Amino acid sequence: MVAKRSLRSATAQAVTITGKRAKSADSARKRTKKYDADELAYTTDSQLDEQKPLTVDSEKSYWLFKAEPESRVVDGVDVKFSFDDLGKEGQASWDGVRNYEARNCMQRMKVGDLGFFYHSSCKSPGIVGILKVCKEAYVDHTAFDPKHPYYDRKSDKDRPKWFMVDVEYVRPMKRLIGLHELKAHLAKYNSKSPIRDMALMRKSRLSVSPVKESEWNFILELADKEIDEDVPSKSI
């Protein structure tokens, strides 16, 4: 996320060959690896079909967005972006996402969806605020900018693969919901914890991830409690 943040799905296209048999390009697909510099994730071409955006049937969905609140310079650009920064701007583009799964999450988002703003790569990582999606996914032009820290030299403007959404500030959390607190709750309640399957717990390096409604409600209720209080063991 650079003061604001950011499909190509690998589709097998039939190749016509003279004769009775047609050989699909899928069978000859190269298993090359694509390196995600943003989230340090490797994805093979054969996995891209499995990463196509899924349809969301509910009227409103919930998400978690990670950004770094402390200064970190990448290629001469400070990629710092805190919840306070979003508050000052009011709205911002969530550009720079270079992970297929995170990108797919953004392509599933609808205007009005809510998200937790999560401070990452800092002394006290955790959920600090709430934002709202105000513009649905569109092409992330920063992927084509050689001066941008998340420039992708393999991106093709005719076949864009990176997208972003616009988000707006809603309100801060009543208190920080730290990663350590969530991990402690999960360790204490295990399979009974409402966050037992939460993407944040299972895929900690993913910068944009889905949040179930039960997880969303549980975390909001958790924010109303003192850190040393026992948290409920049932989903809300």
Order of alpha helices (4+ residues) and beta strands (2+ residues): beta-beta-beta-beta-alpha-beta-beta-beta-alpha-beta-alpha-beta-beta-beta-alpha-alpha-beta-alpha
